[in-house]
Amino acid sequence: MPSVHLLDYVAGNVRSLVNAINKVGYDVEWIKFPEEVRNAEILILPGVGHFGHCLSQLSSGGFLEPIKEHIDSGKRFMGICVGLQALFEGSEEDPQIPGLGVIPSRLRKFDDTSKSVPHIGWNSAKTSNSEGSEASNIYGLREESKYYYVHSYAAPYEPGVLEKQGWSVATAHYGEEKFIGAIARGNVFATQFHPEKSGQAGLRTIRAFLDGELSQKQEPSLPSSARRDGLTRRVIACLDVRTNDQGDLVVTKGDQYDVREKSGVSSGGQVRNLGKPVDMARKYYEQGADEVTFLNITSFRNCPLQDLPMLEILRRTSETVFVPLTIGGGIREMTDTDGTQISALDVAKMYFQSGADKVSIGSDAVIAAEEYYQNGKKLSGKTAIEQISKAYGNQAVVVSVDPKRVYVSGPGATNHHTIKTRFPDANGQDTCWYQCTIKGGREMRDLDVRQLVQAVEAMGAGEILLNCIDKDGSNSGFDLELIQDVKDAIKIPVIASSGAGKPAHFEEVFANTTTDAALGAGMFHRGEFTVDDVKNHLVEKGFLVRRPEKE
C-alpha cells in the first residue's frame, strides 16, 4: 500500500483523516520531527481551530521551513481547513502571526450581522470556470456535490486575481460573501472544507489527489435539482447511549429523559433498547445524515478513562462514517480510577483522538455560566469551554442546553427573560421563561436559557444544541418559540432538538425559525421514518439539502 505522510502537531480529530486515507487505498506515516519532512513524497497538513495557534505550533516545532522546502521542491502537498489557511500571507484571526505566504492573500472573518458564525455545514465548492475547462473538476470536485465546512475565517474570492497566477479556484457562498473553498496549482492542493468529513464526495477528492488525477471528467452523480449553490439545511441523527441492566451498551430513547419501559417490573421496567450504537450510526450515515451525535447518558464512574466505552464506539464508528461526529456526556475535569486528576481538555483530547469532531458540554456549562455572572461577566480562562475552544477552536465545542418552561403571571413576576407564548398553561397564563436544568433535567437552576447561551458564547462555545424537556419524546414538533428566542440572543449556530416526530416537523422548524440545523432521534430509531424521508420532504418543500452520494 503506497504511503502518505501526515504532519502531527495536535490538530484535533486526525483519526477520521487516517481512516479516509486508508479507505481510498493508502497507508499513513506520521511526521513528528522537522527532519522527517524530507522523507515525504506526499505531505498532508490537517488543521482545526485557531490560525495563530496552528502557525505558532508549526513555528515552535521547527516545521515551517521544511514545509516551504517541500512545496518549493515540487513534491505534492495538501492542506485541509487551517492547513489551507496556513498557505496564505495571514489572517484577521491573529494579525501578528504570518502564514507561509504561498498564496498572496489574507483571510477575513465572516460578517456575523445577518448570519451565524462559525459557518458550519455542507456547502458547495464550484470552480470559477465551470464551462468545461480542465480546471472545472479539480481533484474530483463536482458542481452538484456538497462538502463539510466548519470555520469562522475565510479567504474572500476576487474574480480572476489568483487564476492569473495559475491557481485553479473553487468557491462557495455564505450569505452574500463568496470565499475560496478549494485551491490548486502544480503540486499544491488545499481545501477549506474537510474532505474526510464530506462523505463519498470527500473521499473521491482525497483519492483523486493521492492518485494524482487533477481533472476527472465524470458524469454527475446527482440530479440537476441538487446543483443549487449555498449552505444546506442540516439534518442530524442523535443517539442516546447508555448501559442497560445487562451491562450492554445500547441506543435508547424515552419520554422527558425517562428511558425505561413503562411496563415490566414494579421499579419501572427495563432500559429501552433500540439498537447498537455503531451499527445505527452507520445506517444513518448511509441514509444521508449530515452529522451523528452520541450523547453518553451513563456516567461509567468505575471505568478507567482510557477504557471508556464511548472511546471505542467513536473509534469503530469513524472507520465507516465519514461525516462529523459529536460526543456529549462526561466532558469535564475528573479523577481517574487510580486517583489521577484529568483536566477537561485532556478528556476532550481523548475523544478527539478517538474520532470525535466536536464535544458537547451540558451540566458543567450551566455551572460555568452561573460563575460567569457571579464574577461580573468576567472570563476565568479555566472553564472546560474556554480551554477546549482555545486549543481546538470554538467550532469544536457544542453546549447542550436542557431548558424547561416556567409559566408566570406576567413579565414582572420574575427577574428572568420571558416570552409571550401562543400556548397558555392550564391557568391561562401566557407568559413563560425557560429555566435551565442540569443532571439530565433532574435539577433546576436559577438561570434562564438566554443567560446561559450568551454566557457560553462569550466563553468560546461554537454551537448550541437546544433541547426542550417539555417536548422531549412528545413527537409533537419542535418548540419554535424557544428556538427563535435563543437564535435572536446569540450569533453562533443553533441545532434544534426535542420533539421531532415526522418529516413535516423539520419543514416547520426551518420555515418558521432561523435555526441552523435540526436533530431527530426516536422517529429514526423506531424505524417510523428515515433520514432520507426527511430530506425528500424538505426537497419537495423547496429547501436545499445534501443528498448522499454512492461510491
MOZI-V918311 format. One record per residue. N is the residue number from 1. RES is the residue in three letters. PHI is phi in whole degrees, -180 to 180 (NA if undefined). OMEGA is omega as a letter, one per 20 degrees, with the letter a starting at -180 (* if undefined). D_LAST is the distance of its C-alpha to the last C-alpha in Angstrom with 1 decimal. Layout:
((N RES PHI OMEGA D_LAST) (N RES PHI OMEGA D_LAST))
This chain:
((1 MET NA r 20.3) (2 PRO -63 a 21.0) (3 SER -108 r 22.3) (4 VAL -124 r 21.9) (5 HIS -100 a 24.9) (6 LEU -117 r 24.7) (7 LEU -85 a 27.9) (8 ASP -103 r 29.1) (9 TYR -136 a 31.4) (10 VAL 63 a 30.7) (11 ALA -111 r 27.9) (12 GLY 79 a 26.9) (13 ASN -82 r 23.6) (14 VAL -101 a 22.3) (15 ARG -60 a 20.9) (16 SER -65 r 17.6) (17 LEU -66 r 17.5) (18 VAL -60 r 18.4) (19 ASN -61 a 15.7) (20 ALA -67 r 13.0) (21 ILE -64 r 14.8) (22 ASN -62 a 15.0) (23 LYS -60 a 11.3) (24 VAL -93 r 10.8) (25 GLY 100 r 13.8) (26 TYR -125 r 16.9) (27 ASP -95 a 19.9) (28 VAL -119 r 21.9) (29 GLU -118 a 25.6) (30 TRP -91 r 27.6) (31 ILE -105 a 30.3) (32 LYS -113 a 33.1) (33 PHE -132 a 36.0) (34 PRO -56 a 36.5) (35 GLU -67 a 37.6) (36 GLU -81 a 34.3) (37 VAL -61 a 32.5) (38 ARG -65 r 34.0) (39 ASN -82 a 32.1) (40 ALA -87 r 28.7) (41 GLU -93 r 27.1) (42 ILE -122 a 24.1) (43 LEU -117 r 25.2) (44 ILE -118 r 23.2) (45 LEU -112 r 25.3) (46 PRO -83 r 23.8) (47 GLY -171 r 25.9) (48 VAL -136 r 26.8) (49 GLY 93 a 30.1) (50 HIS -87 r 33.2) (51 PHE -56 a 33.5) (52 GLY -63 r 37.0) (53 HIS -63 a 36.1) (54 CYS -61 a 33.2) (55 LEU -67 r 35.5) (56 SER -66 r 38.4) (57 GLN -63 r 36.5) (58 LEU -65 a 35.4) (59 SER -67 a 39.0) (60 SER -66 r 40.8) (61 GLY -84 r 38.5) (62 GLY 78 a 39.4) (63 PHE -94 a 35.9) (64 LEU -61 a 36.5) (65 GLU -65 r 38.2) (66 PRO -58 r 35.9) (67 ILE -66 r 32.9) (68 LYS -58 r 34.8) (69 GLU -64 r 35.9) (70 HIS -61 a 32.3) (71 ILE -66 a 31.3) (72 ASP -65 a 34.5) (73 SER -75 a 34.1) (74 GLY 93 r 31.0) (75 LYS -72 a 28.6) (76 ARG -73 a 25.2) (77 PHE -138 r 25.0) (78 MET -130 r 22.5) (79 GLY -113 a 23.7) (80 ILE -124 r 21.9) (81 CYS 59 r 23.8) (82 VAL -65 r 27.4) (83 GLY -64 r 26.4) (84 LEU -70 a 26.1) (85 GLN -60 a 29.3) (86 ALA -62 a 31.1) (87 LEU -75 a 30.9) (88 PHE -84 a 33.1) (89 GLU -72 a 36.9) (90 GLY 178 a 37.1) (91 SER -147 r 36.4) (92 GLU -61 a 38.5) (93 GLU -63 r 37.2) (94 ASP -154 a 39.6) (95 PRO -60 a 41.6) (96 GLN -82 a 43.6) (97 ILE -99 r 40.7) (98 PRO -79 r 39.6) (99 GLY -88 a 36.1) (100 LEU -72 r 35.3) (101 GLY 76 r 36.3) (102 VAL -69 a 33.7) (103 ILE -113 a 33.0) (104 PRO -79 r 36.3) (105 SER -163 a 35.6) (106 ARG -126 a 35.9) (107 LEU -96 r 33.9) (108 ARG -126 r 35.4) (109 LYS -77 r 35.0) (110 PHE -61 r 33.5) (111 ASP -71 a 36.3) (112 ASP -104 a 36.5) (113 THR -74 a 39.2) (114 SER -130 r 37.0) (115 LYS -155 a 33.7) (116 SER -73 r 32.4) (117 VAL -137 j 32.1) (118 PRO -68 r 29.9) (119 HIS -79 a 27.2) (120 ILE -125 r 24.6) (121 GLY 141 a 21.3) (122 TRP -99 a 18.5) (123 ASN -138 a 19.7) (124 SER -86 r 18.9) (125 ALA -147 a 19.1) (126 LYS -101 a 20.6) (127 THR -75 a 22.5) (128 SER -67 r 26.2) (129 ASN -125 a 26.1) (130 SER -107 a 23.2) (131 GLU -101 r 25.2) (132 GLY 89 r 23.6) (133 SER -73 r 24.8) (134 GLU -64 a 23.1) (135 ALA -84 a 22.7) (136 SER -73 a 20.8) (137 ASN -140 a 17.4) (138 ILE -60 r 18.3) (139 TYR 45 r 15.7) (140 GLY 81 r 12.7) (141 LEU -65 a 14.2) (142 ARG -125 a 13.9) (143 GLU -60 a 16.9) (144 GLU -89 a 15.2) (145 SER -80 r 13.0) (146 LYS -119 a 14.8) (147 TYR -130 a 15.3) (148 TYR -90 r 17.4) (149 TYR -112 r 21.0) (150 VAL -156 a 24.0) (151 HIS -167 r 27.2) (152 SER -107 a 30.7) (153 TYR -118 a 31.4) (154 ALA -149 r 29.8) (155 ALA -91 r 30.8) (156 PRO -60 a 32.2) (157 TYR -92 r 31.1) (158 GLU -114 a 34.0) (159 PRO -51 r 33.1) (160 GLY 81 a 33.6) (161 VAL -65 a 35.1) (162 LEU -76 r 32.5) (163 GLU -61 r 31.3) (164 LYS -65 r 34.8) (165 GLN -96 r 34.4) (166 GLY 95 a 31.3) (167 TRP -84 r 28.6) (168 SER -97 a 25.5) (169 VAL -125 r 25.0) (170 ALA -114 a 22.4) (171 THR -122 r 24.0) (172 ALA -140 r 23.8) (173 HIS -108 r 26.6) (174 TYR -131 a 28.0) (175 GLY 63 r 30.9) (176 GLU -87 a 33.0) (177 GLU -92 r 31.9) (178 LYS -109 a 29.5) (179 PHE -136 a 28.2) (180 ILE -82 r 26.1) (181 GLY -95 r 22.5) (182 ALA -159 a 21.7) (183 ILE -152 a 23.9) (184 ALA -148 r 24.0) (185 ARG -160 r 26.8) (186 GLY 57 a 27.3) (187 ASN -89 a 26.2) (188 VAL -109 r 25.5) (189 PHE -141 r 22.4) (190 ALA -147 a 22.5) (191 THR -127 r 20.7) (192 GLN -75 r 22.6) (193 PHE -79 r 19.5) (194 HIS -100 a 17.8) (195 PRO -64 a 14.4) (196 GLU -70 r 14.2) (197 LYS -115 a 14.8) (198 SER -110 r 12.6) (199 GLY 60 a 9.4) (200 GLN -64 r 6.0) (201 ALA -62 r 8.6) (202 GLY -71 r 10.8) (203 LEU -62 r 8.8) (204 ARG -62 r 8.3) (205 THR -67 r 12.0) (206 ILE -61 a 13.1) (207 ARG -62 a 11.7) (208 ALA -63 r 13.4) (209 PHE -66 a 16.5) (210 LEU -67 r 16.9) (211 ASP -81 r 16.4) (212 GLY 77 a 18.9) (213 GLU -96 a 17.1) (214 LEU -59 a 19.0) (215 SER -125 r 18.1) (216 GLN -120 r 15.0) (217 LYS -91 a 16.0) (218 GLN -130 r 13.1) (219 GLU -71 r 13.4) (220 PRO -58 a 12.7) (221 SER -94 a 9.8) (222 LEU -127 a 12.4) (223 PRO -67 a 16.0) (224 SER -60 r 18.9) (225 SER -65 a 20.1) (226 ALA -92 a 17.4) (227 ARG -93 r 18.6) (228 ARG -73 a 21.6) (229 ASP -84 r 22.4) (230 GLY 112 a 23.5) (231 LEU -75 a 23.0) (232 THR -87 r 21.3) (233 ARG -82 a 23.0) (234 ARG -86 r 21.5) (235 VAL -116 a 21.2) (236 ILE -113 r 21.6) (237 ALA -100 a 21.7) (238 CYS -115 r 24.7) (239 LEU -121 r 25.5) (240 ASP -79 a 29.2) (241 VAL -117 r 29.5) (242 ARG -157 r 32.8) (243 THR -85 r 34.5) (244 ASN -91 a 36.0) (245 ASP -70 r 39.5) (246 GLN -94 r 38.2) (247 GLY 88 r 36.7) (248 ASP -88 r 33.0) (249 LEU -84 a 30.5) (250 VAL -133 r 29.3) (251 VAL -88 a 27.9) (252 THR -135 r 30.9) (253 LYS -161 a 32.2) (254 GLY -140 r 35.7) (255 ASP -106 a 38.2) (256 GLN 50 r 39.4) (257 TYR 75 r 38.0) (258 ASP -92 a 39.8) (259 VAL -100 r 37.1) (260 ARG -95 r 39.4) (261 GLU -61 a 39.8) (262 LYS -83 r 42.9) (263 SER -134 r 44.3) (264 GLY 132 a 44.8) (265 VAL -121 a 47.3) (266 SER -63 a 50.0) (267 SER -79 r 48.4) (268 GLY 127 r 45.5) (269 GLY 88 a 43.1) (270 GLN -80 r 40.1) (271 VAL -62 a 37.3) (272 ARG -66 a 34.7) (273 ASN -108 a 31.7) (274 LEU -107 r 28.5) (275 GLY 144 a 26.1) (276 LYS -92 a 24.7) (277 PRO -57 a 23.4) (278 VAL -66 a 20.4) (279 ASP -65 a 19.1) (280 MET -70 r 19.8) (281 ALA -62 r 18.1) (282 ARG -63 r 14.8) (283 LYS -62 a 15.4) (284 TYR -69 r 16.2) (285 TYR -61 a 13.2) (286 GLU -68 r 11.0) (287 GLN -77 r 13.7) (288 GLY 110 r 13.3) (289 ALA -58 a 16.2) (290 ASP -81 r 16.8) (291 GLU -152 r 18.7) (292 VAL -126 r 20.0) (293 THR -116 r 23.7) (294 PHE -105 r 25.6) (295 LEU -111 a 29.3) (296 ASN -79 a 31.4) (297 ILE -105 r 34.4) (298 THR -120 a 36.0) (299 SER -78 a 38.0) (300 PHE 53 a 37.7) (301 ARG -62 a 41.1) (302 ASN -98 a 42.0) (303 CYS -111 r 38.8) (304 PRO -59 a 38.7) (305 LEU -55 a 36.5) (306 GLN -66 a 34.4) (307 ASP -111 r 33.7) (308 LEU -55 a 32.8) (309 PRO -56 a 30.4) (310 MET -66 r 28.3) (311 LEU -64 r 27.6) (312 GLU -69 r 26.1) (313 ILE -60 r 24.0) (314 LEU -64 a 22.6) (315 ARG -59 a 22.0) (316 ARG -73 a 20.1) (317 THR -65 a 18.2) (318 SER -69 r 17.1) (319 GLU -75 a 15.4) (320 THR -130 a 12.6) (321 VAL -114 a 13.2) (322 PHE -108 r 12.4) (323 VAL -132 a 14.7) (324 PRO -60 r 18.5) (325 LEU -118 r 20.6) (326 THR -114 r 24.3) (327 ILE -124 r 27.0) (328 GLY -128 r 30.4) (329 GLY 105 r 33.6) (330 GLY 85 r 35.8) (331 ILE -87 a 35.1) (332 ARG -161 r 38.8) (333 GLU -66 a 41.4) (334 MET -151 r 42.2) (335 THR -109 r 44.2) (336 ASP -72 a 42.5) (337 THR -63 r 44.0) (338 ASP -92 r 46.0) (339 GLY 92 a 47.5) (340 THR -71 r 45.5) (341 GLN -81 a 44.9) (342 ILE -119 a 41.3) (343 SER -74 r 40.7) (344 ALA -60 r 38.2) (345 LEU -63 r 36.6) (346 ASP -70 r 36.2) (347 VAL -63 r 34.8) (348 ALA -61 r 32.2) (349 LYS -57 r 31.4) (350 MET -62 r 30.7) (351 TYR -67 r 28.2) (352 PHE -62 a 26.5) (353 GLN -67 r 26.4) (354 SER -91 r 24.8) (355 GLY 130 r 21.9) (356 ALA -77 r 23.4) (357 ASP -103 r 23.1) (358 LYS -139 r 26.1) (359 VAL -115 a 29.1) (360 SER -111 a 31.0) (361 ILE -113 a 34.8) (362 GLY -113 a 36.9) (363 SER -56 a 40.6) (364 ASP -63 r 41.2) (365 ALA -68 r 40.4) (366 VAL -65 r 43.1) (367 ILE -62 r 45.6) (368 ALA -63 r 44.7) (369 ALA -66 r 45.2) (370 GLU -60 r 48.6) (371 GLU -67 r 49.7) (372 TYR -59 r 48.5) (373 TYR -75 r 50.9) (374 GLN -63 a 53.7) (375 ASN -94 r 53.5) (376 GLY 72 a 54.0) (377 LYS 61 r 50.3) (378 LYS -102 r 50.3) (379 LEU -79 r 47.2) (380 SER -91 a 47.9) (381 GLY 78 a 45.0) (382 LYS -108 a 44.8) (383 THR -70 r 42.6) (384 ALA -59 a 39.1) (385 ILE -61 a 37.6) (386 GLU -64 a 39.5) (387 GLN -64 a 38.8) (388 ILE -71 a 35.0) (389 SER -68 r 34.6) (390 LYS -67 a 36.8) (391 ALA -82 a 34.8) (392 TYR -118 a 31.2) (393 GLY 93 a 31.7) (394 ASN -67 r 32.4) (395 GLN -68 a 28.7) (396 ALA -89 a 28.4) (397 VAL -117 r 31.2) (398 VAL -108 r 30.9) (399 VAL -110 a 34.2) (400 SER -92 a 34.0) (401 VAL -111 a 37.0) (402 ASP -122 a 38.7) (403 PRO -90 r 41.5) (404 LYS -136 a 43.8) (405 ARG -68 r 46.0) (406 VAL -127 a 49.7) (407 TYR -84 r 52.0) (408 VAL -135 a 55.2) (409 SER -71 r 58.1) (410 GLY 180 a 57.3) (411 PRO -57 a 55.9) (412 GLY -78 a 59.2) (413 ALA -84 a 58.8) (414 THR -148 r 56.4) (415 ASN -83 a 55.7) (416 HIS -90 r 52.0) (417 HIS -64 a 49.9) (418 THR -118 r 50.0) (419 ILE -128 r 48.4) (420 LYS -94 a 50.0) (421 THR -98 r 47.8) (422 ARG -83 a 47.5) (423 PHE -127 a 47.6) (424 PRO -63 r 51.0) (425 ASP -84 a 51.8) (426 ALA -63 r 54.3) (427 ASN -93 r 57.2) (428 GLY 83 r 56.1) (429 GLN -74 a 55.1) (430 ASP -114 r 52.6) (431 THR -119 r 52.3) (432 CYS -148 r 50.0) (433 TRP -128 a 48.4) (434 TYR -107 a 45.4) (435 GLN -89 r 46.5) (436 CYS -76 r 44.1) (437 THR -128 r 43.8) (438 ILE -134 r 42.8) (439 LYS 57 r 42.2) (440 GLY 65 r 39.8) (441 GLY 84 a 42.1) (442 ARG -85 a 45.1) (443 GLU -131 a 47.2) (444 MET -89 r 48.1) (445 ARG -126 a 48.9) (446 ASP -85 a 51.1) (447 LEU -148 r 48.3) (448 ASP -94 a 46.7) (449 VAL -65 r 43.1) (450 ARG -66 r 43.9) (451 GLN -59 a 45.8) (452 LEU -66 a 42.9) (453 VAL -68 r 40.1) (454 GLN -70 r 42.3) (455 ALA -67 a 43.4) (456 VAL -72 r 39.9) (457 GLU -63 r 38.8) (458 ALA -64 a 41.8) (459 MET -75 r 40.8) (460 GLY 120 r 37.4) (461 ALA -65 a 35.0) (462 GLY -105 a 32.0) (463 GLU -163 r 31.0) (464 ILE -114 r 32.8) (465 LEU -96 a 31.3) (466 LEU -99 r 34.0) (467 ASN -87 r 34.8) (468 CYS -153 a 37.8) (469 ILE -58 a 39.7) (470 ASP -64 a 41.4) (471 LYS -98 a 38.1) (472 ASP -59 r 36.2) (473 GLY 76 a 35.4) (474 SER -83 a 37.2) (475 ASN 58 a 34.3) (476 SER -105 a 36.6) (477 GLY 106 a 34.5) (478 PHE -74 r 34.5) (479 ASP -83 a 37.8) (480 LEU -65 a 37.6) (481 GLU -66 r 40.9) (482 LEU -62 a 40.0) (483 ILE -61 a 36.7) (484 GLN -70 r 38.4) (485 ASP -63 r 41.3) (486 VAL -70 r 39.2) (487 LYS -59 a 37.2) (488 ASP -70 a 40.5) (489 ALA -92 a 41.7) (490 ILE -139 a 39.1) (491 LYS -110 r 36.7) (492 ILE -82 a 33.8) (493 PRO -64 r 30.9) (494 VAL -126 r 31.4) (495 ILE -104 r 29.1) (496 ALA -78 a 30.7) (497 SER -140 r 30.9) (498 SER 80 r 33.0) (499 GLY 110 a 33.7) (500 ALA -66 r 30.5) (501 GLY -130 r 30.8) (502 LYS -159 a 29.0) (503 PRO -56 a 26.7) (504 ALA -62 r 29.9) (505 HIS -68 r 30.8) (506 PHE -70 r 27.9) (507 GLU -58 a 29.0) (508 GLU -61 a 32.5) (509 VAL -71 r 31.9) (510 PHE -74 a 30.0) (511 ALA -80 a 32.6) (512 ASN -112 r 35.6) (513 THR -136 r 34.9) (514 THR -102 r 33.4) (515 THR -58 a 31.3) (516 ASP -92 a 28.2) (517 ALA -160 r 26.0) (518 ALA -139 a 26.5) (519 LEU -121 r 25.9) (520 GLY -126 a 25.8) (521 ALA -139 a 26.5) (522 GLY -56 a 28.6) (523 MET -61 r 27.4) (524 PHE -81 a 23.8) (525 HIS -62 a 25.2) (526 ARG -79 r 27.5) (527 GLY 78 a 24.9) (528 GLU -71 r 26.9) (529 PHE -144 r 24.0) (530 THR -106 r 20.4) (531 VAL -59 r 18.9) (532 ASP -63 r 17.3) (533 ASP -59 r 20.9) (534 VAL -63 a 22.2) (535 LYS -69 r 19.9) (536 ASN -60 r 20.6) (537 HIS -64 r 24.2) (538 LEU -64 r 24.1) (539 VAL -63 r 22.5) (540 GLU -60 a 25.3) (541 LYS -93 r 27.8) (542 GLY 92 r 26.7) (543 PHE -86 r 25.0) (544 LEU -89 r 22.1) (545 VAL -132 r 19.2) (546 ARG -87 r 15.6) (547 ARG -105 a 13.1) (548 PRO -65 r 9.8) (549 GLU -105 r 6.7) (550 LYS -88 r 3.8) (551 GLU -66 * 0.0))
